[in-house]
Amino acid sequence: MLEISQIDKTFNAGTVNEKAALRGLSLHIREGEFVTVIGGNGAGKSTLLNAVAGVWAVDRGTITIGGVDVTHLAEHKRAKYIGRVFQDPMMGTAATMQIDENLALAMRRGKPRTLRVGIGKAEREQYREMLKILDLGLEDRLTSKVGLLSGGQRQALTLLMATLQKPKLLLLDEHTAALDPKTAAKVLDATERIVGRDHLTTLMITHNMKDAIAHGNRLIMMFNGRIVVDVAGEEKRQLTVPQLLELFEKASGSDEADDTLLLS
């Protein structure tokens, strides 16, 4: 579903601020795989997601989604293949609109607009059923303004909106990092349920090693713009945080784990 071949990305090339963010990175993700991405500050995690989404054009290499070469497609043109949830809970919803209105916008993404009534009774019932998977009681608050919701509720709603059209690829950019631990756990549980139900191919960045191990069926760790650890299946299920750090040290050649990894 996602094929990344030998991509490079360097910022401020030829200046004193030159930074090679991605270095010959290749990654192949099969349909339905849920891949978690871990790494320290500056490892290239967000640059990878931005390159896939089309925010940054890569300097070299190719990116293919569902058999379509999107390497040179603008961000808005490849958006039809992608659902994305950002770290900031405020980014994915319209605060002044109701919950059902936000869902209607997401449901009609890419479809022709008509002059019919905005949201019908049957459609509203459909949204109510959809919201139940989040287990946050939002199905009983369809007419509430989204701006009145908590950060966690907004992020869960954003997740649902990003997956309504069942994108070929779901990108989750540290989507629970701004939430308190209890709320983050709820959003992660909802993520697992939605991804599993719809068999969505997913790439999830997280700063938390425990979450990276607990969720998804494959884990990659990045360091210095490259993938240095790639584990899946039973090997991933049996991983512990100390074992993951040991793998990182062996693969990266560094005996000093990044502080952000240890603190997580």
Secondary structure, DSSP 8 states (H G I E B T S, - for coil): -EEEEEEEEEESTTSTT-EEEEEEEEEEE-TT-EEEEEE-TTSSHHHHHHHHHTSS--SEEEEEETTEE-TT--HHHHGGGEEEE-SSTTSSS-TTSBHHHHHHHHHTTTS---SS-SS-HHHHHHHHHHHGGG-SSGGG-TTSBGGGS-HHHHHHHHHHHHHTT--SEEEEESTTTTS-HHHHHHHHHHHHHHHHHHT--EEEE-S-HHHHHHSSSEEEEEETTEEEEEEEHHHHHT--HHHHHHHHHHHHS-SS--HHHHH-
